[in-house]
């Protein structure tokens, strides 16, 4: 996986693998690639804050299939 400026946050490891394959064929690199599943004890806003704290990506891609706390999004 090539280093770059795109960050990916999501619940699906399978979709993250597809993103890696897609990016490799287009010379796109990632600054962060984080998958957490759907039952992790970390909130999406916390992950976004973490990623932006060190080096704000361009763009920040998120996939979300559901949330137990939609008001925090």
C-alpha positions in Angstrom: 0.0 0.0 0.0 1.4 3.3 -1.1 1.6 6.3 1.4 -0.5 9.3 0.4 -3.0 11.9 1.5 -6.3 9.9 1.3 -7.8 8.6 4.6 -10.3 5.8 4.7 -12.4 5.1 7.8 -15.0 2.3 7.7 -16.6 -0.7 9.3 -15.9 -3.2 6.5 -12.5 -4.9 6.2 -13.6 -6.3 2.8 -14.4 -2.9 1.5 -11.1 -1.6 2.7 -9.3 -4.4 0.8 -11.3 -3.3 -2.3 -10.2 0.3 -1.7 -6.5 -0.9 -1.6 -6.9 -2.8 -4.8 -8.6 0.2 -6.5 -6.0 2.6 -5.3 -3.1 0.5 -6.4 -4.2 0.5 -10.0 -4.6 4.3 -9.9 -1.4 5.3 -8.1 -3.4 6.6 -5.1 -1.9 6.4 -1.6 -3.4 6.4 1.9 -2.4 8.4 4.9 -4.7 6.3 7.1 -6.7 3.1 6.5 -8.8 2.3 9.5 -11.5 -0.4 9.8 -13.3 -1.0 13.1 -16.2 -3.4 12.5 -19.7 -2.6 13.7 -19.4 -3.3 17.4 -16.2 -1.5 18.4 -16.2 0.9 21.3 -14.7 3.8 19.3 -16.9 6.5 17.8 -16.5 7.7 14.2 -16.2 11.4 15.3 -13.3 10.3 17.6 -11.6 8.6 14.6 -12.0 11.7 12.4 -10.5 13.9 15.1 -7.6 11.5 15.5 -6.9 11.4 11.7 -7.1 15.2 11.5 -4.9 15.8 14.5 -1.7 14.7 12.8 -2.0 15.4 9.1 -5.4 16.4 7.6 -6.1 14.1 4.7 -7.5 15.1 1.3 -10.0 13.5 1.0 -11.4 11.7 4.0 -13.5 8.7 2.8 -16.0 7.1 5.3 -18.3 4.1 4.9 -20.8 3.4 7.5 -23.5 0.7 7.5 -25.1 1.7 10.7 -24.6 3.5 14.0 -25.9 2.9 17.5 -25.4 6.6 18.2 -26.5 8.5 15.1 -26.7 11.8 17.0 -22.9 11.8 17.4 -22.4 11.8 13.7 
